[in-house]
């Protein structure tokens, strides 16, 4: 029998992550129907909810790196001012950055209240259920 520790504060978050594909599908259909014809491709961005939902809910940490910053800047340049072609040059700066800064940017962001809740729950190991 496996023992699983049930975390009350993560139940809703885990359910939201599990339902994120369905929520993204509903958002896609609604945006596709209600956006003007020339802007309907923006509704595809609703599917970004699926991989981002664990990060949004705090179940996973996001680590900021130079590569992530380059990708975000590239997407912003492409979607806002349509600089897809000159924007790809930014990707050439990634190896140059890591040559000069081999350790990169090592910062992770976690919600402070989640860390406190996790440590307090580890001390109170009463919510163990046998399956």
HUUR-V23252 format. One record per residue. N is the residue number from 1. PHI is phi in degrees with one decimal (NA if undefined). PSI is psi in degrees with one decimal (* if undefined). BURIAL is 1 if it has 9 or more other ideal C-beta (glycine too) atoms within 8 Angstrom, else 0. Layout:
((N/PHI/PSI/BURIAL) (N/PHI/PSI/BURIAL))
This chain:
((1/NA/135.3/0) (2/-94.1/140.9/0) (3/-102.7/129.4/0) (4/-121.8/130.3/0) (5/-86.6/119.6/0) (6/-88.1/125.2/0) (7/-106.5/114.6/0) (8/-62.5/-39.3/0) (9/-73.7/-16.1/0) (10/-98.5/-4.1/0) (11/-62.4/-50.1/1) (12/-64.8/-40.7/0) (13/-62.9/-43.0/1) (14/-65.7/-38.3/1) (15/-66.8/-37.8/0) (16/-64.5/-41.2/1) (17/-64.3/-40.8/1) (18/-66.2/-34.4/0) (19/-90.4/1.5/0) (20/-63.5/-31.8/1) (21/-65.7/-42.6/0) (22/-67.6/-41.3/0) (23/-63.6/-41.0/1) (24/-64.6/-38.3/1) (25/-64.8/-43.4/1) (26/-63.7/-44.0/0) (27/-63.1/-39.9/1) (28/-61.2/-47.5/1) (29/-63.6/-45.0/0) (30/-63.7/-44.0/0) (31/-65.9/-38.9/1) (32/-64.7/-37.9/1) (33/-74.4/-41.6/0) (34/-94.3/-13.6/0) (35/-80.6/151.7/1) (36/-62.2/159.4/0) (37/-58.8/-37.7/0) (38/-78.8/-9.3/0) (39/-111.7/9.0/0) (40/-66.4/-24.8/1) (41/-65.1/-20.8/0) (42/-63.7/-23.4/0) (43/-65.9/-20.7/1) (44/-65.1/-22.6/0) (45/-65.9/-16.9/0) (46/-61.5/-28.0/1) (47/-73.3/-10.3/0) (48/-68.8/-16.4/0) (49/-62.1/-31.8/1) (50/-63.7/-55.4/1) (51/-76.1/-20.3/0) (52/-87.1/-14.9/0) (53/-62.5/-38.6/1) (54/-64.7/-31.1/1) (55/-74.6/-41.7/1) (56/-63.1/-42.2/0) (57/-79.8/-11.9/1) (58/90.9/11.0/1) (59/-77.4/-22.1/1) (60/-131.1/150.3/0) (61/-87.6/150.6/0) (62/-109.4/130.5/0) (63/-104.5/120.8/0) (64/-78.1/126.0/1) (65/-133.1/166.1/0) (66/-63.5/-35.9/1) (67/-62.2/-41.8/0) (68/-64.8/-40.7/1) (69/-62.5/-41.4/1) (70/-63.7/-42.2/1) (71/-63.1/-43.6/0) (72/-64.2/-44.9/0) (73/-63.0/-40.5/1) (74/-61.2/-44.9/1) (75/-67.0/-39.1/0) (76/-63.9/-45.1/0) (77/-62.1/-40.0/1) (78/-70.1/-46.8/1) (79/-76.3/-31.6/0) (80/-87.4/-50.4/0) (81/-118.2/13.4/0) (82/59.5/40.1/0) (83/-99.4/55.2/0) (84/-67.9/-43.8/0) (85/-68.8/-52.6/0) (86/-71.7/-19.5/0) (87/-69.2/-27.4/1) (88/-64.3/-19.4/1) (89/-63.1/-26.3/0) (90/-58.2/-33.5/1) (91/-66.2/-22.7/0) (92/-71.7/-18.6/0) (93/-80.3/-14.0/1) (94/-62.2/-52.9/1) (95/-64.6/-32.3/0) (96/-64.3/-43.3/0) (97/-59.9/-45.6/1) (98/-75.2/-15.9/1) (99/-71.3/-43.7/0) (100/-80.0/-30.7/0) (101/-126.7/82.2/1) (102/-63.9/-27.4/0) (103/-87.8/-10.9/0) (104/65.3/-155.8/1) (105/-100.8/110.8/0) (106/-106.4/75.5/0) (107/-130.6/129.3/0) (108/-116.7/146.3/0) (109/-116.3/123.4/0) (110/-132.9/146.7/0) (111/-63.6/134.5/0) (112/-66.4/-40.3/0) (113/-67.3/-29.6/0) (114/-67.2/-39.5/1) (115/-64.1/-41.6/1) (116/-65.4/-42.5/0) (117/-64.8/-40.3/1) (118/-65.5/-41.5/0) (119/-70.7/-36.3/0) (120/-71.0/-32.1/0) (121/-74.6/-30.3/1) (122/-65.4/-32.5/0) (123/-72.9/-36.7/0) (124/-97.0/82.8/0) (125/-90.2/51.5/0) (126/-96.8/-17.9/0) (127/-92.4/55.0/1) (128/-105.0/131.7/1) (129/-123.5/136.3/0) (130/-86.2/134.4/0) (131/-107.3/*/0))
